[in-house]
């Protein structure tokens, strides 16, 4: 079985204000978990919102966090809090998210992936 790429045709939408509850990054799966209306009607599953008024390196980190979180929720069926915690753990490891054999590589890093 072929594993899905974690970027999954992601489109980044840079927004001028933070989302409901002050989030600086949001994906459609996290929005569902927080009962936040998702306004991207044409391609909702392909869009991540990022607050654009922050330093570029922090914005890039947030983009990767949202992509990883979305991948874990959509492909591995993790709940929001599990996916968010794992995305934060990956940020702290300071290594790139694997693009091949994702499940195996995450298990090698001691992530509990379904």
Protein Blocks (a to p, Z undefined) as FASTA:
>chain_A
ZZddfklopacdddfbdcehhiabdcfklmmmnopacfblklmmlcccddfbbcfklmmm
mmmmmmmmmmmmmmnopafklmmmmmmmmmmnopacdfbhklmmmmmnopacZZ
